[in-house]
Amino acid sequence: MGQKVLILNADYSVISICNVPKAFLLVYLNKAELVADIPFQNLKSVNSTYPFPSIIRLYHYVKVPYKGVVMTRQNLFRRDSNACVYCGSKSDLTIDHVYPKSRGGKTNWENLVTACRRCNSKKGHLTPDEAKMPMQTPPFKPSFIMFVRDCSGSLQETWLPFLNKRR
């Protein structure tokens, strides 16, 4: 039951991801419909068997305020694929300010990257250009849907058509 379920709004736009018990409860209480289930898996009670949800859609449209991704250490590492943006190393990772904080650099998505300790020390208080250390991928602020699609780690094949839509 540790699997995740994609929740869609009434217009089929992605709202969030939840756990199976919450998704089942929404369907059971007729607040949502089952859009896709996981074949050959069922939820069983004493008297009944129910399909195992993969995607549900709410019956009534819910106005959701802009949904961004919270900037945390773990989310920065996920965005950068748990690898140093300078050398690609996956060990001894830290966070680096692209434009150094000592020179007025901000702490935001566009100025923070994942770096290994060696590269972070080598770069020091310089910019990547000054240190002659090009980044393999530039920093960016991920959208909620992109983050779910690329970084959630629990992506299911049935979710792809909904996560690839541009709204």
N, C-alpha and C positions, 0 to 999 in steps of 0.2 A: 504494500500500500504506500510505499515511498515514492511512487511515480507521480508525475505532475500532469495537470489538466489545463488546457488552454481555454480561457474564458473569452467569448466574443460578445460584443454588444448586439442589440437587436439589428443593427445595420451591418453586421458581420465584421466590424472593426475590432481589433485586439484590445482588450481591457487589461488583462493580467493573466497570471498563472496561479493556480491554487492546488491544494492536495486533493486526493481522490475522495475522502469523506465529505469535504465541503462541496465538491462538484456533485456528488451523489445526492446530498441533501437538497441542493438547489433544484435538481431534476425531480426528486421525489416530492418536493413541496410545490411543484408546477410553477417554479419561477424561471426555469430554464428548460431547454430541450436538448436532447443528446444529438449532436451533429455527427460525431464519429466515435466509435468505440474501438477497443483493442481486441482483435479477433482471438478466439480460443482462450480468453480470460473472462471470468465472471466474478461478480460479487454475490456471495451466498448468505442468506439468512436461514433461519430454521425452516421456514416454509416456502421461500421463493429464491429465484435466481435472477440477477439483474446484469445487464451488460456493463463491462468495465469501461468507464468514460475516458476519452482521449481529448475530445473537444466538446464544449457545451456552448449554447447561445442563449442569452437572456431573452425573455419574451418582451419585456418592456425596455425601451431605450433609456440608458442611464447617462446623464451628462457628466462626463469625467473632465475635471480640470486638466490643464496641460500636465502631462506625465513625463517627467525627466528622470534621469538616472542619478542617484545620489553619488556624489564624489566621495568615495572611501578608498582606502589603501587596496582592499581586495578588488574593488571594481576597476581601479587603475591597472592593476596587474592583469585582470581579465581582458580589459580592452587591448593591452599590449601583448596578449597571448603568453603571459608569464615568461617573458624573455626580455633581455636587454635590447633597447632600440638601437644601440650603437654597435654591439658586437654579436648579439644573438644568444649570448649565454643564458642558461636557465638556472644558474645557481648564485647564491649570495646576493639576492636582489634588493634594491633600495629604490627610493623615489628621487628623481632629479628635477630641478627647476631648469627648463630649457634656457630661459632668460633668467640669470641668477637673481635670487631674492635680495642679495646684497646690493644689487644694482637696480632695485625697484621692481623686480619680477613678481607677478601675482601668483597666488595659489589657486589655479583654476584648471579645468580640463585642457585648455589650449596651451598651458605652460608647464604641465607636469607629465613626465614620462617614467617608465620603468627602466632602471639602469643597474648593472651589476656594480658592486663596490669598487672594482678596479677602474671601470670606465668613469664612474662618478668622481672618484678621486683624481683621475687623470684630467677630466674636464674642469674640475674645480670651479672657480668663479668666472669662467669664460663662457661665451656662447658656443654652440656647436661649430659655427663657422670659424670663430677665432681659434678654437682648439683643433680645428681640422678633423672633426669627428662627425661625419654625416650620419643622420638618422635613417634607419631602414624604413620607418613609417613615421610620418609627422603626427604630432598630437592633435586630437580632435575631440569634440564633445559628442558622445554617442547618443543617438535617439533611443527611446524606449524600445521600439520594435526591433531596431538593429541589435540592441543589447540582448533582447530575448532570443533573437535568431542566432546570433554569433557567439554569445557568451554565457548563456544559461546553463549549458552542459547537459540539459535534459531534453534536447530538441527531438521531436518525433517526426517521422516522415509525413504524417497526415497534417501537420501544422504548416508545412511549407507554403501551400497556396495562400494562406491567410497572412503569413509573415512577410511574403514577398510583395504584397499589395502596397501601393503608394496611396495614401489618403491625406 
